[in-house]
């Protein structure tokens, strides 16, 4: 049963990866909590985390 579920999921992930864009043309710009724009470069791999809180 597990194999029947895992195989379609892996095929779906493979399809999404094949249809994705290879490289971004423009840097990624986000806004932090102080409304300052933060830009992530696209030339090198970058790891960033989102921490959200709802009050």
Secondary structure, DSSP 8 states (H G I E B T S, - for coil): -HHHHHHHHHHHHHHHHHHS-SS-SS-EEEE-TTS-EEEE-SSS-----------
